[in-house]
Amino acid sequence: MKKILKNLSYTFMANMLSTIISMIVTLTIPKLIGVESYGYFQLYMLYFTYLGIFHFGWVDGMYLQIGGEEYSSLDKRKYGTQFSMFLFFEFILSLILVAFTLLFVPDENKLFVLVAASICMFIYNSNIFVQFILLATNMLKKYSFIIILDRIIYLALVFLFLFFFKTGSFKGLILADILARTISLVYAVITNRKLLLSKPIDIRSSLTDIKENILIGYKVTFGGIAGIFITGLIRFMIEFKWGIAFFGKVSLTLTLSNLMMIFVNAVSMVVFPILRRTDESQLSPLYKKMNSLLMTGIFCAMVFYYPLKSVLVLWLPQYADSLRYMAIVFPIIIYNSKTSMLINTFLKTIRREQVILTSNIISVAVSLVLGILFVFLIPNPNLAIFSIVISLAIRSFLAERKLAGYLDISISKEVLSETVLTLLFIVINWYVNSALSMLLYGAVLLIYVYKFSDIGTSIKFIKEKI
């Protein structure tokens, strides 16, 4: 248990720092650059979320295969060869994307955004290759330092461009992101050079390993990308229908709501190797206890909505009209956290990656239908944004229902109580715009904790089993 807490402390510090830096940047950039320029920066960040698709499951398959192994026991020549081939593959793919963009995108600003994203794809995916090896083998101190280095350099470069060079353009911010990721990649390779830069082995045997990784990992990769499409599709439609300025304003609220996911995703990465070492007979009760603990924590964390919104209205008055959408989009924290940290982690543990893919594809279809309906057929920004929450809730429910079947547990009471509390949060904060809304949500939260939470016994059980 001490080792687990130590590992969690590394990822906690790294990702809390990453969250704080992301919050500083998120709150500073809209204040210093124009609404339209911020919209293009958010467009880059949206494209960035899809970059992971371009390893086609290679990295995810490797992660699933070596999860729980010792770093020192890895075949250095095998993974060194794979890394060299991965760099070459990603570099060629990046060049193709840049060439395609230059040929077919006439708008100058969108051209810059897409070219930058294409270049960043090579850097980002190469870094992910190294980070996933470290995560899978519990080398969390090394992993955490790479994350910390990346974000500190990024923060320094952002302020350099904004204050020293007085560049109020999104282009400087994008360059800062690419430079920071490049430096952290170089550091990651140097500190793991014995593994990554070892003498290569026969390419044909490496191709067999790569094929196996892709066949294992593509379901997770495409499932994850499909999950991003759930929010991305509607965001693209909003940009097309209502313009880059409104897109930027809506994206700000989504970005703020997603900040917590930086930490949640990191914790899920730590939990996976632990679950792989856990006796399968313990997974069912462990899921129930972890679900109770996680959901109680998330619903309590939702209280931060109130001071955050109050500060933002004062800090960013030009975004005040869009900040009211936080009442609708803030609950995406609930469904994204549960799906990423709990449901998908357990599904990967019992090797049911197909469920992740299927639930995401169905939810993308729902998102597409709702987006077309509320953006084009019955144009309504409120309902279009609410569609994101509906689609994410459907994804969570579908995947959890399948998982419950595999684990032979009942989830009806938990799902119902979570859904009711989520809807009450939205309704209270959309229609009651005062301090009364915080009191009402607080009262509902206390009832939920009293009736459905089991914090003490959950913590005790989890400590005993892992």
C-alpha positions as CSV (number, residue, x, y, z in Angstrom):
1,M,0.0,0.0,0.0
2,K,2.9,2.4,0.8
3,K,4.3,1.9,-2.8
4,I,0.9,2.6,-4.3
5,L,0.6,5.8,-2.2
6,K,4.1,6.8,-3.2
7,N,3.3,6.3,-6.9
8,L,0.1,8.2,-6.5
9,S,1.9,11.0,-4.9
10,Y,4.2,11.4,-7.9
11,T,1.3,11.5,-10.4
12,F,-0.7,13.7,-8.0
13,M,2.0,16.3,-7.8
14,A,2.7,16.2,-11.5
15,N,-0.9,16.4,-12.6
16,M,-1.9,18.9,-9.9
17,L,0.9,21.1,-11.2
18,S,-0.2,20.5,-14.8
19,T,-3.8,21.4,-13.8
20,I,-2.7,24.6,-12.1
21,I,-0.6,25.6,-15.1
22,S,-3.4,24.8,-17.4
23,M,-5.8,26.9,-15.3
24,I,-3.3,29.8,-15.2
25,V,-3.0,29.7,-19.0
26,T,-6.7,29.2,-19.5
27,L,-7.6,32.2,-17.4
28,T,-4.8,34.4,-18.7
29,I,-4.9,33.9,-22.4
30,P,-8.6,35.1,-22.9
31,K,-7.7,38.2,-20.9
32,L,-4.7,39.1,-23.1
33,I,-5.8,38.2,-26.6
34,G,-8.9,38.9,-28.7
35,V,-11.9,36.7,-28.6
36,E,-11.4,35.6,-32.3
37,S,-7.7,34.9,-31.7
38,Y,-8.6,32.8,-28.7
39,G,-11.1,30.9,-30.9
40,Y,-8.2,29.9,-33.2
41,F,-6.1,28.8,-30.2
42,Q,-9.0,26.7,-29.0
43,L,-9.4,25.2,-32.5
44,Y,-5.7,24.1,-32.3
45,M,-6.4,22.5,-28.9
46,L,-9.4,20.8,-30.4
47,Y,-7.4,19.4,-33.3
48,F,-4.7,18.4,-30.8
49,T,-7.1,16.1,-29.0
50,Y,-7.3,13.9,-32.1
51,L,-3.6,13.4,-32.6
52,G,-3.6,10.1,-30.7
53,I,-5.5,8.4,-33.4
54,F,-2.4,8.5,-35.6
55,H,-0.5,5.7,-33.8
56,F,-3.5,3.4,-34.7
57,G,-3.4,1.4,-31.5
58,W,0.3,0.7,-31.5
59,V,1.0,2.5,-28.2
60,D,-2.2,1.4,-26.5
61,G,-1.5,-2.2,-27.5
62,M,2.0,-2.0,-26.1
63,Y,0.7,-0.5,-22.9
64,L,-1.9,-3.3,-22.4
65,Q,0.7,-6.0,-23.0
66,I,3.4,-4.8,-20.7
67,G,1.1,-3.3,-18.0
68,G,2.3,-4.5,-14.6
69,E,5.8,-5.6,-15.8
70,E,9.1,-4.4,-14.3
71,Y,10.9,-1.7,-16.3
72,S,14.2,-3.5,-15.9
73,S,12.8,-6.8,-17.3
74,L,11.8,-5.2,-20.7
75,D,13.7,-6.4,-23.8
76,K,15.8,-3.3,-24.5
77,R,16.6,-4.2,-28.1
78,K,13.0,-5.0,-28.9
79,Y,11.5,-1.7,-27.6
80,G,14.5,0.3,-28.9
81,T,13.8,-1.0,-32.4
82,Q,10.1,-0.4,-32.0
83,F,10.8,3.2,-30.9
84,S,13.0,3.9,-34.0
85,M,10.4,2.5,-36.3
86,F,7.7,4.5,-34.5
87,L,9.6,7.7,-34.9
88,F,10.1,7.1,-38.7
89,F,6.4,6.2,-39.1
90,E,5.1,9.2,-37.3
91,F,7.5,11.5,-39.1
92,I,6.4,10.3,-42.6
93,L,2.7,10.6,-41.5
94,S,3.3,14.1,-40.2
95,L,4.9,15.2,-43.6
96,I,1.9,13.7,-45.4
97,L,-0.6,15.7,-43.2
98,V,1.4,18.9,-43.7
99,A,1.4,18.5,-47.5
100,F,-2.3,17.7,-47.6
101,T,-3.1,20.7,-45.5
102,L,-1.0,23.0,-47.7
103,L,-2.8,21.8,-50.8
104,F,-6.4,21.9,-49.5
105,V,-6.8,24.6,-46.8
106,P,-7.1,28.1,-48.2
107,D,-7.8,30.1,-45.0
108,E,-4.5,31.4,-43.7
109,N,-5.3,31.1,-40.0
110,K,-6.8,27.7,-40.2
111,L,-3.9,26.6,-42.4
112,F,-1.4,27.7,-39.6
113,V,-3.5,25.8,-37.0
114,L,-3.6,22.6,-39.1
115,V,0.1,22.6,-40.1
116,A,1.0,23.2,-36.4
117,A,-1.2,20.4,-35.3
118,S,0.3,18.1,-38.0
119,I,3.9,18.9,-36.8
120,C,2.8,18.5,-33.1
121,M,1.4,15.0,-33.9
122,F,4.9,13.6,-34.5
123,I,6.2,15.1,-31.2
124,Y,3.2,14.3,-29.1
125,N,2.8,10.7,-30.2
126,S,6.6,10.0,-29.8
127,N,6.4,11.4,-26.2
128,I,3.3,9.2,-25.5
129,F,5.3,6.1,-26.6
130,V,7.9,6.8,-23.9
131,Q,5.3,7.9,-21.3
132,F,3.2,4.8,-21.7
133,I,6.2,2.5,-21.2
134,L,6.9,4.3,-17.9
135,L,3.3,4.2,-16.8
136,A,2.9,0.5,-17.6
137,T,6.0,-0.4,-15.6
138,N,5.2,1.9,-12.7
139,M,8.1,4.2,-13.3
140,L,6.0,7.0,-12.2
141,K,8.7,9.3,-10.8
142,K,10.3,9.5,-14.3
143,Y,6.9,9.9,-15.9
144,S,5.9,12.7,-13.5
145,F,9.0,14.6,-14.1
146,I,8.5,14.6,-17.9
147,I,5.0,16.0,-17.4
148,I,6.2,18.7,-15.0
149,L,9.1,19.7,-17.3
150,D,6.7,19.9,-20.3
151,R,4.2,22.2,-18.5
152,I,6.6,24.5,-16.7
153,I,8.5,25.2,-20.0
154,Y,5.1,25.7,-21.7
155,L,4.0,28.2,-19.0
156,A,7.4,30.1,-19.3
157,L,7.1,30.3,-23.1
158,V,3.5,31.4,-23.0
159,F,4.4,34.4,-20.8
160,L,7.5,35.1,-22.9
161,F,5.4,35.4,-26.0
162,L,2.6,37.4,-24.3
163,F,4.6,39.8,-22.2
164,F,8.2,40.0,-23.5
165,F,7.5,39.9,-27.3
166,K,4.1,41.5,-26.8
167,T,2.6,38.9,-29.2
168,G,-1.2,39.0,-28.8
169,S,-1.7,36.3,-31.5
170,F,-2.6,32.7,-31.1
171,K,0.4,31.7,-33.3
172,G,2.9,32.5,-30.5
173,L,0.9,30.4,-28.0
174,I,0.8,27.4,-30.4
175,L,4.6,27.7,-31.0
176,A,5.0,27.7,-27.2
177,D,3.1,24.4,-26.9
178,I,5.1,22.7,-29.7
179,L,8.5,23.9,-28.3
180,A,7.6,22.7,-24.8
181,R,6.6,19.3,-26.1
182,T,9.8,19.0,-28.2
183,I,12.0,19.8,-25.2
184,S,10.2,17.3,-23.0
185,L,10.5,14.6,-25.7
186,V,14.3,15.1,-26.0
187,Y,14.6,14.8,-22.2
188,A,12.4,11.7,-22.1
189,V,14.6,10.0,-24.8
190,I,17.9,11.0,-23.1
191,T,16.8,9.7,-19.7
192,N,15.6,6.4,-21.2
193,R,18.3,6.1,-23.8
194,K,19.4,2.6,-22.7
195,L,16.0,1.3,-23.6
196,L,15.1,3.5,-26.5
197,L,18.4,3.9,-28.3
198,S,19.7,0.3,-27.9
199,K,21.0,-1.7,-30.8
200,P,18.1,-2.7,-33.1
201,I,17.0,-6.3,-33.8
202,D,15.7,-7.9,-37.0
203,I,13.0,-5.6,-38.5
204,R,10.8,-8.6,-39.5
205,S,10.4,-9.8,-35.9
206,S,9.7,-6.2,-34.9
207,L,6.9,-5.9,-37.5
208,T,5.3,-9.0,-36.0
209,D,5.4,-7.3,-32.5
210,I,4.0,-4.0,-34.0
211,K,1.2,-5.9,-35.7
212,E,0.3,-7.6,-32.5
213,N,0.3,-4.3,-30.6
214,I,-2.0,-2.7,-33.2
215,L,-4.4,-5.6,-33.2
216,I,-4.7,-5.4,-29.4
217,G,-4.7,-1.7,-29.0
218,Y,-6.7,-0.3,-31.9
219,K,-10.0,-0.8,-30.1
220,V,-8.8,1.3,-27.2
221,T,-7.3,4.0,-29.5
222,F,-10.3,4.3,-31.7
223,G,-12.7,4.0,-28.7
224,G,-10.9,6.9,-27.1
225,I,-10.9,9.0,-30.3
226,A,-14.6,8.2,-30.7
227,G,-15.1,9.4,-27.2
228,I,-13.4,12.7,-28.1
229,F,-15.7,13.0,-31.2
230,I,-18.7,13.0,-28.8
231,T,-17.8,16.6,-27.8
232,G,-15.8,17.4,-30.9
233,L,-18.6,16.9,-33.4
234,I,-20.9,19.4,-31.7
235,R,-18.0,21.9,-31.2
236,F,-17.1,21.7,-35.0
237,M,-20.8,22.3,-35.8
238,I,-21.0,25.3,-33.4
239,E,-17.9,26.8,-35.1
240,F,-19.4,26.3,-38.5
241,K,-22.9,27.7,-37.5
242,W,-22.1,30.5,-35.1
243,G,-18.5,31.4,-35.9
244,I,-15.0,31.3,-34.4
245,A,-15.8,33.9,-31.7
246,F,-18.8,32.0,-30.2
247,F,-16.8,28.8,-30.6
248,G,-14.0,30.3,-28.5
249,K,-16.4,31.3,-25.8
250,V,-18.1,27.9,-25.6
251,S,-14.7,26.2,-25.7
252,L,-13.5,28.2,-22.7
253,T,-16.3,26.7,-20.5
254,L,-15.5,23.2,-21.8
255,T,-11.8,23.7,-21.1
256,L,-12.5,24.8,-17.6
257,S,-14.8,21.8,-17.0
258,N,-12.1,19.5,-18.4
259,L,-9.3,20.7,-16.3
260,M,-10.0,18.1,-13.6
261,M,-9.7,15.4,-16.3
262,I,-5.9,15.9,-16.3
263,F,-5.7,14.6,-12.8
264,V,-8.4,11.9,-13.3
265,N,-6.7,10.4,-16.4
266,A,-3.4,10.2,-14.6
267,V,-4.9,8.4,-11.7
268,S,-6.6,5.9,-14.1
269,M,-3.1,5.2,-15.5
270,V,-1.8,4.3,-12.1
271,V,-4.9,2.2,-11.2
272,F,-4.6,0.0,-14.3
273,P,-1.3,-1.8,-13.4
274,I,-2.6,-2.3,-9.8
275,L,-5.8,-3.9,-11.0
276,R,-3.8,-6.2,-13.4
277,R,-2.1,-7.6,-10.3
278,T,-5.4,-8.0,-8.3
279,D,-7.2,-11.3,-8.0
280,E,-10.1,-11.4,-10.4
281,S,-12.5,-12.6,-7.7
282,Q,-12.0,-9.3,-5.9
283,L,-12.8,-7.1,-8.9
284,S,-16.6,-7.0,-8.4
285,P,-16.6,-5.8,-4.8
286,L,-13.6,-3.5,-5.5
287,Y,-15.6,-1.8,-8.3
288,K,-18.6,-1.2,-6.1
289,K,-16.4,0.4,-3.4
290,M,-14.3,2.4,-5.8
291,N,-17.4,3.7,-7.5
292,S,-18.9,4.8,-4.2
293,L,-15.7,6.6,-3.3
294,L,-15.1,8.2,-6.7
295,M,-18.6,9.5,-7.3
296,T,-18.9,11.0,-3.8
297,G,-15.6,12.8,-4.4
298,I,-16.7,14.1,-7.8
299,F,-20.1,15.4,-6.6
300,C,-18.4,17.1,-3.7
301,A,-15.8,18.6,-6.0
302,M,-18.7,20.1,-8.1
303,V,-19.1,22.7,-5.3
304,F,-16.0,24.5,-6.8
305,Y,-18.3,25.5,-9.6
306,Y,-19.7,28.4,-7.5
307,P,-16.5,30.3,-6.6
308,L,-15.0,29.5,-10.0
309,K,-17.9,31.0,-11.9
310,S,-18.0,34.1,-9.6
311,V,-14.3,34.8,-10.1
312,L,-14.5,34.2,-13.9
313,V,-17.4,36.7,-14.4
314,L,-15.3,39.3,-12.7
315,W,-12.0,38.4,-14.4
316,L,-13.4,37.8,-17.9
317,P,-16.4,40.1,-18.4
318,Q,-16.2,39.8,-22.2
319,Y,-17.0,36.1,-21.7
320,A,-19.8,36.6,-19.1
321,D,-22.6,35.7,-21.6
322,S,-21.0,32.3,-22.3
323,L,-20.0,31.5,-18.7
324,R,-23.6,30.7,-17.9
325,Y,-23.2,27.6,-20.0
326,M,-20.9,26.3,-17.2
327,A,-24.1,25.2,-15.4
328,I,-24.8,22.8,-18.3
329,V,-21.3,21.6,-19.2
330,F,-19.7,21.4,-15.8
331,P,-21.3,17.9,-15.2
332,I,-19.2,16.5,-18.0
333,I,-16.7,16.1,-15.2
334,I,-19.0,13.5,-13.7
335,Y,-19.3,11.3,-16.7
336,N,-15.8,11.7,-18.1
337,S,-14.2,11.0,-14.7
338,K,-16.3,7.9,-14.1
339,T,-15.8,6.5,-17.6
340,S,-12.0,7.2,-17.8
341,M,-10.9,6.4,-14.2
342,L,-13.3,3.6,-13.4
343,I,-15.3,2.0,-16.2
344,N,-12.7,1.9,-18.9
345,T,-9.9,0.9,-16.5
346,F,-11.8,-2.1,-15.3
347,L,-12.8,-3.0,-18.9
348,K,-9.1,-2.9,-19.9
349,T,-8.2,-5.0,-16.9
350,I,-10.6,-7.8,-17.9
351,R,-9.6,-7.3,-21.6
352,R,-13.0,-6.1,-22.9
353,E,-11.7,-3.3,-25.1
354,Q,-14.5,-4.0,-27.6
355,V,-17.0,-2.6,-25.1
356,I,-15.1,0.7,-24.9
357,L,-15.1,1.0,-28.7
358,T,-18.8,0.0,-29.1
359,S,-20.1,2.4,-26.4
360,N,-18.1,5.3,-27.9
361,I,-19.3,4.7,-31.4
362,I,-23.0,4.5,-30.3
363,S,-22.5,7.8,-28.3
364,V,-20.8,9.5,-31.3
365,A,-23.9,8.6,-33.4
366,V,-26.2,10.1,-30.7
367,S,-24.0,13.2,-30.6
368,L,-24.1,13.5,-34.4
369,V,-27.9,13.3,-34.5
370,L,-28.4,15.7,-31.6
371,G,-25.9,18.1,-33.1
372,I,-27.6,18.2,-36.4
373,L,-31.0,18.6,-34.7
374,F,-30.0,21.4,-32.3
375,V,-27.4,23.2,-34.5
376,F,-29.0,23.1,-38.0
377,L,-32.6,21.9,-37.9
378,I,-33.8,23.6,-34.7
379,P,-30.9,26.0,-33.9
380,N,-30.6,26.3,-30.2
381,P,-27.1,26.9,-28.5
382,N,-28.5,25.8,-25.1
383,L,-29.7,22.4,-26.3
384,A,-26.7,21.9,-28.6
385,I,-24.4,22.3,-25.6
386,F,-26.6,20.1,-23.4
387,S,-26.4,17.4,-26.1
388,I,-22.7,17.0,-25.1
389,V,-23.7,16.0,-21.6
390,I,-26.5,13.7,-22.8
391,S,-24.1,11.9,-25.2
392,L,-21.4,11.4,-22.5
393,A,-24.0,10.1,-20.0
394,I,-25.2,7.5,-22.6
395,R,-21.6,6.4,-23.2
396,S,-21.0,6.0,-19.5
397,F,-24.3,4.1,-19.0
398,L,-23.7,1.7,-21.9
399,A,-20.2,0.8,-20.9
400,E,-21.1,0.4,-17.2
401,R,-24.1,-1.8,-18.0
402,K,-21.8,-4.2,-19.9
403,L,-19.1,-4.1,-17.2
404,A,-21.7,-4.8,-14.5
405,G,-22.7,-7.9,-16.5
406,Y,-19.2,-9.2,-16.7
407,L,-18.6,-8.5,-13.0
408,D,-22.1,-9.9,-12.1
409,I,-23.1,-6.8,-10.0
410,S,-26.2,-4.5,-9.9
411,I,-25.7,-0.8,-10.7
412,S,-29.3,0.4,-11.0
413,K,-29.5,2.2,-7.7
414,E,-26.2,3.9,-8.2
415,V,-26.9,5.0,-11.8
416,L,-30.3,6.4,-10.9
417,S,-29.0,8.4,-7.9
418,E,-26.1,9.8,-9.9
419,T,-28.4,10.8,-12.8
420,V,-30.9,12.5,-10.5
421,L,-28.1,14.5,-8.7
422,T,-26.6,15.5,-12.0
423,L,-29.9,16.8,-13.4
424,L,-30.6,18.6,-10.2
425,F,-27.2,20.3,-10.4
426,I,-28.0,21.6,-13.9
427,V,-31.5,22.7,-13.2
428,I,-30.6,24.4,-9.9
429,N,-27.7,26.3,-11.4
430,W,-29.4,27.2,-14.7
431,Y,-32.6,28.6,-13.2
432,V,-31.5,29.8,-9.7
433,N,-28.7,32.4,-10.4
434,S,-27.8,33.4,-6.8
435,A,-26.3,32.1,-3.6
436,L,-29.5,30.1,-3.1
437,S,-28.3,27.7,-5.8
438,M,-25.3,26.8,-3.8
439,L,-27.4,26.1,-0.7
440,L,-29.9,24.0,-2.7
441,Y,-27.1,21.9,-4.3
442,G,-25.4,21.6,-0.9
443,A,-28.6,20.2,0.6
444,V,-29.1,17.7,-2.2
445,L,-25.5,16.7,-1.9
446,L,-25.8,16.0,1.8
447,I,-28.8,13.8,1.2
448,Y,-26.8,11.9,-1.5
449,V,-23.8,11.4,0.8
450,Y,-26.0,10.2,3.7
451,K,-28.2,7.9,1.6
452,F,-25.8,6.4,-1.0
453,S,-22.2,7.0,0.0
454,D,-20.1,4.6,2.0
455,I,-16.8,6.4,2.3
456,G,-15.3,4.8,5.5
457,T,-15.9,1.2,4.6
458,S,-14.9,1.8,0.9
459,I,-11.5,3.2,1.9
460,K,-10.9,0.4,4.3
461,F,-11.9,-2.3,1.8
462,I,-9.7,-0.8,-1.0
463,K,-6.7,-0.5,1.3
464,E,-7.1,-4.2,2.2
465,K,-7.5,-5.5,-1.3
466,I,-4.8,-3.5,-3.2
